[in-house]
Amino acid sequence: MTRIAVIGGGRIGEALVAGLLESGRLTKDLVVVETHRERAHQLADRFGVRVTDDLADAAVGADLLVIAVKPGDVDAVLAPLGKAEIGSDRDQVLVSLAAGVPTARLEGKMPAGFPVVRVMANTPMLVGQGMSVIAPGRYARERHLELVTEVLGAVGKVVTVAESQMDAVTAVSGSGPAYFFLVVEALVDAGVGLGLTRDVATQLVVQTMVGSAALLDSSTQTAAELRAAVTSPAGTTAAAIRELERGGLRSAFWEALFASKERSVEQGASAE
């Protein structure tokens, strides 16, 4: 079995460990690196995996080194990794879930030729429904991408893109959950304005979104086709869609995603 070291025991690291165990991974094949003692005890008690604050020790015995820390903490992880005795007697891969950190920066801190895979994940990973997008570094090979895809598949779906597309990915799926949460927030508020209680409005909106997403995911029809099927001529849905279009919904999303992408580019540049 592949041995995996998850470096960082925060929400994303915890979600990955939970998903891996749920998918059948053995506790003996997982180790978590967490420096905060209380958090380390929480993870060890919940999952039964080894939790350590010795990054170098965890890394030496792992096939997959997963950086699951905030972008500002990446250098603190790379420094001891670059000095550890890794990559010599096994085909190891470094996987970074840190947003905005380019593979070139990661490769520059690792032993020469060390394979690196960059990942943009999103928060639905916490419930096993994440969207993870991976981009290979210069030294990552197909076998490395297959391994990373298999591991991340435990917490959702996985696609591969060129690293040049990662800023667009960040705008669409990385930040995407926030857009849906904002839409839910607006719909609930509107429902309350129509006279529903907030609890009822929330139930209606959340289940409608969950059901619509499931329908879209399982259907062979596009979103436009499914929307048209709900929109009867001169009906209630048509009246609502007309107002949304009049309010510039499409152009607002265009502008929002372009702004998100540009900000991702800026953050990536500052991270180099």
C-alpha positions as CSV (number, residue, x, y, z in Angstrom):
1,M,0.0,0.0,0.0
2,T,1.0,3.6,-0.6
3,R,2.3,5.3,2.5
4,I,1.0,8.9,2.8
5,A,2.3,11.7,5.0
6,V,-0.2,14.5,5.5
7,I,1.7,17.6,6.5
8,G,-0.8,19.9,8.3
9,G,-3.7,18.7,10.5
10,G,-6.1,21.6,9.7
11,R,-9.6,21.2,8.1
12,I,-8.3,20.1,4.7
13,G,-5.7,17.7,6.1
14,E,-8.3,16.2,8.4
15,A,-10.8,15.9,5.5
16,L,-8.2,14.1,3.4
17,V,-7.4,11.7,6.2
18,A,-11.1,11.0,6.9
19,G,-11.7,10.4,3.2
20,L,-8.7,8.1,2.8
21,L,-9.8,5.9,5.8
22,E,-13.4,5.8,4.5
23,S,-12.1,4.6,1.2
24,G,-10.3,1.7,2.8
25,R,-6.8,3.0,3.5
26,L,-5.2,1.5,6.6
27,T,-4.3,3.6,9.5
28,K,-0.8,2.2,9.5
29,D,-0.3,3.7,6.0
30,L,-1.1,7.2,7.1
31,V,0.9,9.7,9.3
32,V,-0.1,13.3,10.1
33,V,2.4,16.0,10.8
34,E,0.9,18.5,13.3
35,T,2.9,20.8,15.6
36,H,0.0,21.9,17.9
37,R,-0.2,19.3,20.6
38,E,-3.9,19.6,21.4
39,R,-4.8,19.3,17.7
40,A,-2.4,16.4,17.4
41,H,-4.2,14.5,20.2
42,Q,-7.6,15.2,18.6
43,L,-6.6,13.7,15.3
44,A,-4.9,10.7,16.9
45,D,-8.0,10.0,19.0
46,R,-10.4,10.4,16.2
47,F,-8.6,8.5,13.5
48,G,-6.2,6.2,15.2
49,V,-3.4,7.3,12.9
50,R,0.1,8.2,14.0
51,V,0.5,12.0,14.5
52,T,3.9,13.5,15.0
53,D,5.6,16.9,15.0
54,D,8.8,15.4,13.4
55,L,8.3,16.3,9.7
56,A,11.5,14.8,8.5
57,D,10.8,11.4,10.2
58,A,7.3,11.3,8.7
59,A,8.6,12.2,5.2
60,V,11.3,9.6,5.0
61,G,9.0,6.7,5.2
62,A,6.2,8.1,2.9
63,D,5.6,7.7,-0.8
64,L,3.3,10.7,-1.0
65,L,4.1,13.9,0.9
66,V,1.0,16.1,1.0
67,I,1.4,19.7,2.0
68,A,-1.9,20.8,3.5
69,V,-0.9,24.0,5.2
70,K,-1.7,27.7,4.5
71,P,0.3,29.3,1.7
72,G,2.2,31.5,4.2
73,D,3.4,28.4,6.1
74,V,4.8,26.5,3.0
75,D,8.3,27.8,3.5
76,A,8.4,26.5,7.0
77,V,7.5,23.0,5.6
78,L,9.9,23.1,2.7
79,A,12.9,24.0,4.7
80,P,13.1,20.7,6.7
81,L,11.9,18.7,3.7
82,G,14.7,20.0,1.6
83,K,17.2,18.8,4.2
84,A,15.5,15.4,4.9
85,E,16.9,12.2,3.4
86,I,14.1,11.7,0.9
87,G,13.8,10.6,-2.7
88,S,16.9,8.4,-2.6
89,D,15.5,4.9,-2.0
90,R,11.8,5.3,-3.1
91,D,9.8,7.0,-5.8
92,Q,8.3,9.8,-3.7
93,V,6.0,12.6,-4.8
94,L,5.3,16.0,-3.2
95,V,1.7,17.1,-3.5
96,S,0.9,20.7,-2.6
97,L,-2.7,21.8,-1.6
98,A,-1.4,25.3,-0.8
99,A,-3.3,27.8,-3.0
100,G,-1.2,30.0,-5.3
101,V,2.2,28.4,-4.7
102,P,3.7,27.4,-8.1
103,T,5.5,24.1,-8.7
104,A,8.7,25.9,-9.7
105,R,9.0,27.3,-6.2
106,L,8.3,23.9,-4.6
107,E,10.8,22.2,-6.9
108,G,13.5,24.8,-6.1
109,K,13.3,23.8,-2.4
110,M,13.4,20.1,-2.9
111,P,16.2,17.7,-4.0
112,A,17.0,18.0,-7.7
113,G,14.5,16.3,-10.0
114,F,12.0,15.7,-7.2
115,P,8.4,15.2,-8.7
116,V,5.9,17.8,-7.6
117,V,2.1,18.0,-8.2
118,R,0.2,21.1,-7.5
119,V,-3.5,20.8,-6.4
120,M,-6.4,23.2,-6.2
121,A,-9.0,21.7,-4.0
122,N,-12.2,23.1,-2.5
123,T,-14.0,22.9,0.8
124,P,-16.7,20.3,-0.3
125,M,-13.8,17.9,0.3
126,L,-14.9,18.1,3.9
127,V,-18.0,16.0,3.0
128,G,-16.3,13.8,0.3
129,Q,-17.6,15.9,-2.6
130,G,-14.6,18.0,-3.4
131,M,-13.3,19.1,-6.8
132,S,-9.6,18.7,-6.9
133,V,-7.6,19.9,-9.9
134,I,-4.1,18.7,-10.3
135,A,-1.2,20.1,-12.4
136,P,2.1,18.4,-12.8
137,G,5.5,20.0,-12.2
138,R,8.5,19.4,-14.5
139,Y,9.5,16.1,-13.1
140,A,6.1,14.5,-12.4
141,R,5.4,11.5,-14.6
142,E,2.1,9.8,-15.5
143,R,2.5,7.2,-12.7
144,H,2.7,10.1,-10.2
145,L,-0.4,11.7,-11.6
146,E,-2.3,8.4,-11.4
147,L,-1.3,8.0,-7.8
148,V,-2.3,11.5,-6.8
149,T,-5.6,11.1,-8.7
150,E,-6.3,7.8,-6.9
151,V,-5.6,9.4,-3.5
152,L,-7.6,12.6,-4.0
153,G,-10.5,10.5,-5.5
154,A,-11.3,9.4,-1.9
155,V,-12.7,12.9,-1.2
156,G,-14.3,13.8,-4.5
157,K,-13.6,14.2,-8.2
158,V,-10.3,14.9,-9.9
159,V,-9.2,16.5,-13.2
160,T,-5.8,17.3,-14.6
161,V,-4.9,20.6,-16.3
162,A,-1.7,22.5,-17.3
163,E,-0.4,24.7,-14.5
164,S,-1.0,27.8,-16.7
165,Q,-4.8,27.1,-16.1
166,M,-4.6,27.0,-12.4
167,D,-5.6,30.6,-11.9
168,A,-8.7,30.1,-13.9
169,V,-9.4,26.9,-11.9
170,T,-9.0,28.9,-8.7
171,A,-11.6,31.4,-9.9
172,V,-14.1,28.7,-11.0
173,S,-13.9,25.8,-8.4
174,G,-11.5,26.9,-5.8
175,S,-13.5,30.0,-4.9
176,G,-16.7,28.5,-6.4
177,P,-18.3,27.3,-3.2
178,A,-18.5,30.8,-1.9
179,Y,-20.5,31.9,-4.9
180,F,-23.1,29.1,-4.3
181,F,-23.3,30.0,-0.6
182,L,-23.9,33.6,-1.6
183,V,-26.7,32.6,-3.9
184,V,-28.2,30.5,-1.2
185,E,-28.0,33.4,1.3
186,A,-29.7,35.7,-1.2
187,L,-32.5,33.2,-2.0
188,V,-33.1,32.6,1.7
189,D,-33.4,36.3,2.4
190,A,-35.8,36.7,-0.6
191,G,-37.9,33.8,0.7
192,V,-38.1,35.5,4.1
193,G,-39.1,38.7,2.3
194,L,-42.0,36.7,0.7
195,G,-43.3,35.7,4.1
196,L,-41.6,32.4,4.8
197,T,-39.8,31.7,8.1
198,R,-36.1,31.6,7.8
199,D,-36.0,28.0,8.8
200,V,-38.5,27.0,6.1
201,A,-36.8,29.2,3.5
202,T,-33.4,27.7,4.3
203,Q,-34.7,24.1,3.9
204,L,-36.4,24.9,0.6
205,V,-33.3,26.6,-0.8
206,V,-30.7,24.1,0.4
207,Q,-32.6,21.1,-0.7
208,T,-33.4,22.7,-4.1
209,M,-29.7,23.4,-4.7
210,V,-28.7,19.9,-3.5
211,G,-31.3,18.2,-5.7
212,S,-30.5,20.4,-8.7
213,A,-26.8,19.6,-8.4
214,A,-27.5,15.9,-8.2
215,L,-29.8,16.1,-11.2
216,L,-27.3,18.0,-13.2
217,D,-24.5,15.5,-12.2
218,S,-26.5,12.5,-13.2
219,S,-28.2,13.9,-16.4
220,T,-27.0,13.8,-19.9
221,Q,-28.6,17.2,-20.5
222,T,-26.7,20.5,-20.1
223,A,-27.5,23.1,-17.5
224,A,-29.1,25.2,-20.2
225,E,-31.4,22.3,-21.3
226,L,-32.4,21.5,-17.7
227,R,-33.2,25.2,-17.1
228,A,-35.3,25.3,-20.2
229,A,-37.3,22.3,-19.1
230,V,-38.3,24.1,-15.9
231,T,-39.1,27.3,-17.7
232,S,-42.6,27.2,-19.2
233,P,-43.5,30.0,-21.7
234,A,-44.8,33.1,-19.9
235,G,-44.7,31.2,-16.6
236,T,-43.5,31.9,-13.1
237,T,-39.9,30.7,-13.8
238,A,-39.7,32.8,-17.0
239,A,-40.7,35.9,-15.1
240,A,-38.0,35.3,-12.5
241,I,-35.3,34.5,-15.2
242,R,-36.2,37.7,-17.0
243,E,-35.5,39.7,-13.9
244,L,-32.2,37.9,-13.2
245,E,-31.1,38.6,-16.8
246,R,-32.2,42.2,-16.5
247,G,-30.1,42.5,-13.3
248,G,-27.0,41.4,-15.2
249,L,-26.5,38.0,-13.5
250,R,-24.4,36.6,-16.3
251,S,-22.2,39.6,-16.6
252,A,-21.8,39.8,-12.8
253,F,-20.4,36.2,-12.8
254,W,-18.1,37.0,-15.7
255,E,-16.7,40.0,-13.9
256,A,-16.4,38.1,-10.6
257,L,-14.5,35.2,-12.1
258,F,-12.1,37.5,-14.0
259,A,-11.5,39.4,-10.8
260,S,-10.8,36.2,-8.9
261,K,-8.4,35.0,-11.6
262,E,-6.5,38.2,-11.6
263,R,-6.2,38.1,-7.8
264,S,-4.9,34.5,-8.1
265,V,-2.3,35.7,-10.6
266,E,-1.2,38.4,-8.2
267,Q,-0.9,36.0,-5.2
268,G,1.0,33.5,-7.3
269,A,3.5,36.2,-8.3
270,S,4.0,37.3,-4.7
271,A,4.5,33.7,-3.7
272,E,7.5,33.2,-6.1
